């Protein structure tokens, strides 16, 4: 029997990576915390919500990269 590792829910992963609550994520994407809670416990998340969350994650990662580059430049001077 093959063991299939279930991918972490996007809502939970995003909250963990951003260090925010589900309620805060719900506010960022414009849904109620109850709706987001449903997305966190079910496998189905609408495509537009997935896209929105992925953009938030991408923005967060880009900001981390920029901060890292700024830090590196400051240490070169």
N, C-alpha and C positions, 0 to 999 in steps of 0.2 A: 504494500500500500504506500503510495507516494504521499509525502507530507507537503502540503502547500501552505506557504507562509502567507497569511492574510496581510495585505497592505494596510498600513495605519490610515485611519480615517483622516481625510484632508482637513476637516475642521479642527480636530484634536491636534494634528501635526502643526497646523498654522498657529494655533494658540500657543503651543509649546515653543515653537521657533521664535515667535514674536514676544513671548513673555506676557501675554494678555489673556484675559478671561473670554469665555464664549460671548458674554454680554458685550464686551468691548469690540469683539470681532463683528458681532451682529450690527452694532452701531456703524462700524466702518463700511459694511457692505449694504446697509440700508434695509435690514430685515429685523423682525422682532427676535428677542432672545429665545422665545419659544420655538420659532421657526428654525433658528440655527441649531437649537438643541435637537430637533427632529433630524436635521442633517447629520448631526454628530452621532446619532444612534442608529440611523438607517444607512444602507448602502447607497441609496439614490440621492444625488445632489444635482439640481438642475445645471445644465451646461453654462448658462450665464453666470451662475453663482460660482462655479468652478473657475471660470475665466477671471472673474473679479478677484477671487481669493488668490489665484496664481499671480495676478498683477500686483497685489499687495505684497506677496512673498518676494517677487522679483524686485520690487522697489526697495524692500527692506534689505535684500542681499546687495543691491547696488549701493545703497547708502553705507552698508558695512564696508564694502570695498573702497568707496571714496574716503571714508574715515581712516581706513588702513593706509591708503596712499598718502593722505594728509600727514598722518603720523610719521610715515617713512620719510617724507620730504622734510619735515621739521627736524628729524634726527640727522639728516644729511648736512644741514646748514651748520 
